Amino acid sequence: MDQDNAPQAAEPVKQSGFFSRLMGVYFSPGETFNEMAAAPNVLAPIIFLLVLTMGTTLVFSTKVSMDQLTEQRTQEMVDSGRITQEQADQQKEQMKKIAPYMKVLTPLIAVITTLIMLFAIAGIMKLVSMMIGTENNYMPLVAVTTYSLLAISIITSIIFIVLIFIKPIEDFDWNNPMGSNVAALLSVIGMEKLPKFLKTFLSYIDVFFIWRLALLAIGTAAVSKKLKTSSAMIWASGVALIMALIHSAWSAIFG
């Protein structure tokens, strides 16, 4: 056989590195997520996300005292009638006893919570995929979730750290610290006395939440078979709506 006519071996698909993928999530998410279907490579982004979470939480716990947080939250519960002033004072005393440990525990709790949330979101995406008959694998969904969370968290962490250094701590609403949603906008224009359910629900109409949701939808479609991005966005929005309603109801009942 003529050597020139011999079949050529397929060249291996080139895989982008961690930072290349991260930049791709911002500027070409469809192509970037599509690569993750065959090569999730989740270790580096997970480590980076957890380090970012711990670092941001450490800065927060160093800058903001536990007394300030306790004061604001207990006062909110007193004002809403959920607890008496005497109960609020008791809670403050209890928090003072554990405050020294919280500077260590808070970053660890944040890291563990982030890790659980990451795999839970990917699990929900997998469950919904099975319900609608779409084929995909779990680890690519973990990769999509990790990069989506990381890409948005980098931006929100930078903004948050800048805010806690330039804005008086007592002016923060710790239930809505970023102020990037409809609930915060209504508070600015003097409509802060909203029912707890409505205020929590409107906090989900948020620039960064919607951006994160869009990335998750694009990524899920990219690593799945026969799933359009528009369909993925509809399903993702439906799941987000259910979660927002549950969280809003919980906040209204339990604060």
Buried (B, 14 or more C-beta within 10 A) or exposed (E): EEEEEEEEEEEEEEEBEBEEBBEBBEEEBEEBBBBBBEBBBBEBBBEBBBEBBBEBBBBBBEEBBBEBBBBBBBEBBBEEEBBEEEEBEEBBEEBEEEBEEBBEEBBEEBBEEBBEEBBEBBBBBBEBBEEEEBEBBBBBBBBBBBBBBBBBBBEBBEBBBEBBEEEEEEEBBEBBBBBBBBBBEBBEEEEEEBEBBEBBBBBBBBBBBBBBBBBBBBBBBBBBEEBEBEBBBEBBBEBBEEEBBEBBBEBBEEE
